[in-house]
Amino acid sequence: MKTDTIAAIATALSESGIGIIRISGPEAIEVADRIFVTKSGKRILKDCETHTIHYGFIKNKDEIVDEVMVSLMRAPRSYTTEDTVEINCHGGVLLMRKILETVLENGARMAEPGEFTKRAFLNGRIDLSKAEAVMDLIHSGNDFAMRSSIKQLRGAVSEKIKSLRAAILYEIAFIESALDDPEHISTEGYTEKLTGINHTMLAELKKLIASADNGKMLKEGIRTVIVGKPNAGKSSLLNLMVGEEKAIVTDIAGTTRDVLEESIRMRGIGLNIIDTAGIRATDDVVERIGVERAKKSAQDADLLIYVVDTSVPLDESDYEIMDMIRDKKCIVLFNKTDLTPVVDEETFWKEFGENGGFVKVVRTSTKEKTGMDDLEDVLEDLFFQGKIKSSDEVVITNLRHKEALQDAYRSLLMVKQSLEDEMPEDFYSIDLMSAYTSLGFIIGEEVGDDLVNEIFSKFCMGK
């Protein structure tokens, strides 16, 4: 591990009111003292208490660079557990770069991407799952992703993993002790006991793995596809949800011929909305390509919004859509309620059947901009009722974590098989240790330098 002193701009490299240059390492305070002076011209940081803030100036030789506030955090009470100094300066890009250059000229080196957080991990302040939560928090695109990242940063995932590993390690230790000292440690009835423990752990792992799909939606936003036949009001709905005219709307059926994508937030829920071409049989080559893309998007969707034009009877295009989206999570919008309806819920359910994946029918008029509050209520209900995502439980949002959990699950399945086959106890121990190791990958106790470097290389420069 490198133990030299590093520095980087910790705030966004753009014009702002305040910028922060972070310095961390064994010589952080000495480096800062070489360039920081108080109003009276004194260099005081080496004698100051930890967690104090000081007013003064950054000087490059005899030239004043900026008027600043300097925060001092002595080891181990800092983010990296090293001596850390943060220079709070004015937020001009040129100015921040000038101060960073001054810091580097006086004994620090440029930090690598994510190196501050990497040092926090290597110094034992946070485990790897918490370190990854830092980056997830920075890139949060919606309220749910942000809350999940905060929960993970506070240890929701690592505590669960550590609890599972502790339970596995206890059983490994018992088996090894019994094999080493069979005269004093009896394994009578242990097979039945381990079967119950293993069953419980398999159930917990299965639940965590199952949460990963919800976690992906939570982290990246719900892939929401708007489908319907031509001129049903899909593009008007997209424009209403986005809040501006993103899609061309005309009375001519088939205006939308390609997939349009927009990302929005509704009541804190991230939605990646996709408007598709109206689904119908057509001889137009370009429109037909759009229809095929619409069908493909619908198959890959996390959530469908099926827009039904209630002013015209259901036809073959509607029946094709019903077959296509059957058993998918879907909200049905009965649109054009400002016109005389010829389709009602009873008619719709009679044609579709009660066995669909639909959540609720919502009545809207995109022309008169009505029904949007009801649509938002249904989306919010989907989240809080857990049909798409429950916010009360640990949710896996990291693909690397999911893969490690799957490896551990497979190892415990092998323990289950060995128990059923009445294999010797050392067989249990081997597969239990494999599960223990796989879970260790999540919190960073079983990872090599290459993986650590790869993970932190994805971080921004100043974090």
HELIX and SHEET records of a PDB file:
HELIX    1   1 ALA A   28  ILE A   35  1                                   8    
HELIX    2   2 LEU A   45  ASP A   47  5                                   3    
HELIX    3   3 VAL A   93  GLU A  105  1                                  13    
HELIX    4   4 GLU A  115  LEU A  122  1                                   8    
HELIX    5   5 LEU A  128  ILE A  138  1                                  11    
HELIX    6   6 ASP A  143  LEU A  153  1                                  11    
HELIX    7   7 ALA A  156  ASP A  180  1                                  25    
HELIX    8   8 TYR A  190  GLU A  220  1                                  31    
HELIX    9   9 LYS A  234  VAL A  242  1                                   9    
HELIX   10  10 VAL A  285  GLN A  299  1                                  15    
HELIX   11  11 GLU A  316  ILE A  325  1                                  10    
HELIX   12  12 GLU A  345  PHE A  352  1                                   8    
HELIX   13  13 MET A  372  PHE A  384  1                                  13    
HELIX   14  14 LEU A  399  GLU A  420  1                                  22    
HELIX   15  15 GLU A  425  ILE A  443  1                                  19    
HELIX   16  16 ASP A  449  PHE A  456  1                                   8    
SHEET    1   A 7 PHE A  36  VAL A  37  0                                        
SHEET    2   A 7 THR A  52  ASN A  60 -1                                        
SHEET    3   A 7 GLU A  63  MET A  73 -1                                        
SHEET    4   A 7 THR A  84  GLY A  91 -1                                        
SHEET    5   A 7 SER A  16  SER A  24 -1                                        
SHEET    6   A 7 ILE A   6  ILE A   9 -1                                        
SHEET    7   A 7 ARG A 109  MET A 110  1                                        
SHEET    1   B 6 LEU A 260  MET A 266  0                                        
SHEET    2   B 6 ILE A 269  ASP A 275 -1                                        
SHEET    3   B 6 ILE A 222  VAL A 227  1                                        
SHEET    4   B 6 LEU A 303  ASP A 309  1                                        
SHEET    5   B 6 CYS A 330  ASN A 335  1                                        
SHEET    6   B 6 PHE A 358  ARG A 363  1                                        
END                                                                             
